[in-house]
Amino acid sequence: MSRQDYIYGRRNIREILERHIERGSELPFQEIWLTSGAKKELEDILSDLGEKLLIKEASPSKLDKMAPGVNHQGVLALRIQLHSGDKKSFDSHLENCKGPILVLDRIQDPGNLGNILRTAECFGVETVLIPERDSSGITPAVEKVASGALAYLNVFKVGNLAQILEKLQKRNFWVVSTSDKGTEDWSKIPAWEELVILMGNEGEGLKRILMEKSDFTVRIPLHGHISSLNVTVATGIVLDRLKNRPK
């Protein structure tokens, strides 16, 4: 198996398990391998899971062979793919999908993607779309940075974001993008639950074709000398402004 089949790290695993117990969400893994030391450290939370999780004790050397070159800290969990990301699975999810939906165009840095997913979950986003090409996948590094957010998010890889936006608009979603040339009044944007929110590539921003599909283009007000924000920070600002607008 490749490294991408595993979630690892004691703190990361504990946070995922704690959130699962607290909120009753689906676990992103069903099997876990631990050294005796890691098992003892996580014993309190593992005992609360009953038969939901297959627990196997393993030596550090065995874990090293299973996932070479990573700092697993004595714990590896076999990741399951909650959503395959194909067209059929997203269409099925869309039948009862609640907004907002976050669309990430070509976010290539795993650290940025992990932090965006964590931020999105904190604001109550449930569905995230990423393109099949030119985007970071859901790697162990992304999962670790996301700090358990993937246990609650529905993340889909889709082939053609422009076509997906058209489909969402036909279902009465409104597409919102950001640009330094945006002119729309934030207060005029429809309700949070009706939104599809676009965030673009770290260096190039959104593709032009996606900008053209937008119903609203807004601008984040900046007051310093630097004219751009890291995409993770920008995502947090946009979600906060849209979620917490005065009623």
C-alpha positions as CSV (number, residue, x, y, z in Angstrom):
1,M,0.0,0.0,0.0
2,S,1.1,3.6,-0.6
3,R,1.5,6.2,2.1
4,Q,-1.7,7.8,0.9
5,D,-3.7,4.9,2.4
6,Y,-2.8,6.0,6.0
7,I,-3.6,8.6,8.6
8,Y,-0.9,8.9,11.2
9,G,0.3,10.8,14.3
10,R,-0.9,10.4,17.9
11,R,-2.4,13.9,18.2
12,N,-4.1,13.8,14.8
13,I,-5.6,10.3,15.5
14,R,-6.8,11.4,19.0
15,E,-8.5,14.5,17.6
16,I,-10.3,12.6,14.9
17,L,-11.5,10.0,17.5
18,E,-12.6,12.7,19.9
19,R,-14.6,14.5,17.3
20,H,-16.2,11.3,16.2
21,I,-17.3,10.5,19.7
22,E,-18.5,14.0,20.3
23,R,-20.5,14.5,17.1
24,G,-21.3,10.9,16.0
25,S,-19.7,11.4,12.6
26,E,-18.5,8.6,10.4
27,L,-14.9,7.5,11.1
28,P,-12.5,8.0,8.2
29,F,-10.8,4.7,9.1
30,Q,-11.8,1.2,10.4
31,E,-8.5,-0.3,11.2
32,I,-5.7,1.0,13.4
33,W,-2.2,-0.3,14.1
34,L,-0.4,0.9,17.3
35,T,2.8,0.3,19.2
36,S,2.3,-0.7,22.8
37,G,3.3,2.8,23.9
38,A,0.8,4.5,21.5
39,K,-1.9,2.1,22.5
40,K,-1.4,2.9,26.2
41,E,-1.5,6.7,25.5
42,L,-4.8,6.4,23.5
43,E,-6.3,3.6,25.6
44,D,-8.9,5.9,27.2
45,I,-10.5,7.0,23.9
46,L,-10.1,3.6,22.1
47,S,-12.1,1.9,24.9
48,D,-15.1,4.1,24.0
49,L,-15.3,2.9,20.4
50,G,-16.2,-0.7,21.1
51,E,-16.4,-2.8,17.9
52,K,-16.4,0.2,15.6
53,L,-12.6,0.0,15.2
54,L,-10.3,-2.9,14.5
55,I,-7.3,-2.4,16.8
56,K,-4.0,-4.2,16.0
57,E,-0.8,-3.9,18.0
58,A,2.4,-3.7,16.0
59,S,6.1,-3.1,16.4
60,P,7.7,0.2,15.4
61,S,9.7,-1.6,12.7
62,K,6.5,-3.0,11.2
63,L,4.9,0.4,11.1
64,D,8.1,1.8,9.5
65,K,7.7,-0.8,6.7
66,M,4.0,-0.1,6.2
67,A,4.6,3.7,5.9
68,P,8.3,4.3,5.2
69,G,9.6,7.8,5.7
70,V,6.8,9.3,7.8
71,N,6.8,10.3,11.4
72,H,3.9,8.0,12.4
73,Q,4.6,8.3,16.2
74,G,3.6,4.7,16.7
75,V,0.1,4.8,15.2
76,L,-1.2,4.2,11.7
77,A,-4.9,4.1,10.6
78,L,-6.0,2.6,7.3
79,R,-8.0,5.3,5.6
80,I,-11.2,4.5,3.8
81,Q,-12.5,6.7,1.0
82,L,-15.8,8.1,2.2
83,H,-16.5,9.5,-1.3
84,S,-14.8,8.2,-4.4
85,G,-15.1,11.7,-6.1
86,D,-16.6,10.4,-9.3
87,K,-19.5,12.0,-11.1
88,K,-22.0,9.4,-9.9
89,S,-21.2,9.8,-6.2
90,F,-21.3,13.6,-6.3
91,D,-24.6,13.6,-8.2
92,S,-26.0,11.3,-5.5
93,H,-24.7,13.5,-2.7
94,L,-26.1,16.6,-4.5
95,E,-29.6,15.3,-4.1
96,N,-29.7,16.3,-0.4
97,C,-26.7,18.6,-0.3
98,K,-26.8,21.6,1.9
99,G,-25.0,24.8,1.2
100,P,-22.6,26.5,1.3
101,I,-20.4,24.5,-1.0
102,L,-16.7,25.4,-1.2
103,V,-15.0,25.0,-4.5
104,L,-11.2,25.1,-4.5
105,D,-9.5,25.7,-7.9
106,R,-6.0,24.2,-8.2
107,I,-4.9,24.5,-4.5
108,Q,-1.6,22.7,-4.9
109,D,0.1,23.1,-1.6
110,P,-0.9,20.3,0.9
111,G,-0.5,22.7,3.8
112,N,-2.8,25.2,2.3
113,L,-5.4,22.6,1.4
114,G,-5.3,21.1,4.9
115,N,-5.7,24.4,6.6
116,I,-8.5,25.4,4.2
117,L,-10.4,22.2,5.0
118,R,-9.9,22.8,8.7
119,T,-11.1,26.4,8.4
120,A,-14.1,25.3,6.2
121,E,-15.3,22.8,8.8
122,C,-15.0,25.3,11.6
123,F,-17.4,27.6,9.7
124,G,-19.9,24.8,9.1
125,V,-19.2,24.0,5.5
126,E,-20.0,20.4,4.7
127,T,-19.2,19.9,1.0
128,V,-15.9,20.8,-0.7
129,L,-15.1,20.3,-4.4
130,I,-11.6,20.1,-5.8
131,P,-10.5,19.4,-9.5
132,E,-9.1,16.1,-10.6
133,R,-6.1,17.8,-12.1
134,D,-3.6,20.4,-10.9
135,S,-4.7,20.1,-7.3
136,S,-3.2,18.5,-4.2
137,G,-4.9,15.2,-3.3
138,I,-6.0,14.2,0.2
139,T,-2.6,13.1,1.3
140,P,-1.6,12.1,4.9
141,A,0.0,15.6,5.2
142,V,-3.3,17.2,4.2
143,E,-5.2,15.0,6.7
144,K,-2.8,15.8,9.5
145,V,-3.0,19.6,8.9
146,A,-6.8,19.4,8.6
147,S,-6.8,18.1,12.2
148,G,-9.8,15.9,12.0
149,A,-11.9,18.1,9.7
150,L,-12.1,15.3,7.1
151,A,-14.2,13.2,9.4
152,Y,-17.0,15.8,8.9
153,L,-16.4,17.0,5.4
154,N,-17.7,15.6,2.1
155,V,-14.7,16.1,-0.3
156,F,-15.2,15.3,-4.0
157,K,-12.8,15.4,-6.9
158,V,-14.6,16.5,-10.0
159,G,-13.6,16.6,-13.6
160,N,-15.0,19.9,-14.9
161,L,-15.6,22.7,-12.4
162,A,-17.3,25.0,-14.9
163,Q,-19.9,22.3,-15.7
164,I,-20.4,21.6,-12.0
165,L,-21.1,25.3,-11.4
166,E,-23.7,25.3,-14.1
167,K,-25.4,22.3,-12.5
168,L,-25.4,23.9,-9.1
169,Q,-26.8,27.1,-10.5
170,K,-29.7,25.1,-12.0
171,R,-30.4,23.9,-8.5
172,N,-30.7,27.5,-7.3
173,F,-27.3,27.9,-5.8
174,W,-25.5,31.3,-6.2
175,V,-21.8,31.3,-7.2
176,V,-19.6,33.8,-5.3
177,S,-16.0,34.5,-6.2
178,T,-13.4,37.0,-5.0
179,S,-11.1,39.3,-7.0
180,D,-9.2,42.5,-6.4
181,K,-11.6,44.0,-9.1
182,G,-14.7,42.8,-7.4
183,T,-17.4,45.4,-7.1
184,E,-20.4,43.5,-5.5
185,D,-21.8,44.7,-2.2
186,W,-21.2,41.9,0.4
187,S,-24.6,42.7,2.0
188,K,-26.4,41.9,-1.3
189,I,-25.2,38.3,-1.6
190,P,-27.9,35.7,-1.0
191,A,-28.2,33.5,2.1
192,W,-25.3,31.4,3.4
193,E,-27.1,28.2,2.7
194,E,-27.6,29.1,-1.0
195,L,-24.0,29.8,-1.8
196,V,-21.2,28.2,-3.8
197,I,-18.0,29.9,-2.8
198,L,-15.0,29.8,-5.1
199,M,-11.4,30.2,-4.0
200,G,-8.5,30.1,-6.4
201,N,-4.9,28.9,-6.9
202,E,-2.2,30.3,-4.6
203,G,-0.4,32.3,-7.3
204,E,-2.8,32.7,-10.2
205,G,-6.2,32.9,-8.5
206,L,-9.3,31.6,-10.2
207,K,-9.4,30.5,-13.8
208,R,-11.1,33.0,-16.0
209,I,-13.8,30.6,-17.0
210,L,-14.8,30.1,-13.4
211,M,-14.8,33.9,-12.8
212,E,-17.2,34.2,-15.7
213,K,-19.6,31.7,-14.2
214,S,-19.8,33.7,-11.0
215,D,-23.1,35.4,-10.0
216,F,-21.3,37.7,-7.6
217,T,-17.7,38.9,-7.5
218,V,-16.6,40.5,-4.2
219,R,-13.4,42.1,-3.0
220,I,-11.7,41.7,0.3
221,P,-10.9,45.2,1.6
222,L,-7.2,45.6,2.3
223,H,-5.7,48.5,4.2
224,G,-1.9,47.9,4.1
225,H,0.7,48.1,1.4
226,I,0.7,44.5,0.3
227,S,-2.1,43.7,-2.2
228,S,-2.6,40.0,-1.8
229,L,-3.4,37.4,0.9
230,N,-2.4,33.8,1.4
231,V,-5.3,31.6,0.1
232,T,-5.9,30.1,3.5
233,V,-6.2,33.5,5.2
234,A,-8.4,34.7,2.3
235,T,-10.7,31.7,2.7
236,G,-11.1,32.4,6.4
237,I,-12.0,36.0,5.8
238,V,-14.5,35.2,3.0
239,L,-16.2,32.5,5.0
240,D,-16.4,34.8,8.1
241,R,-17.9,37.7,6.1
242,L,-20.5,35.5,4.4
243,K,-21.4,33.5,7.5
244,N,-21.6,36.3,10.0
245,R,-23.3,39.1,8.1
246,P,-25.8,41.2,10.0
247,K,-29.3,39.8,9.5
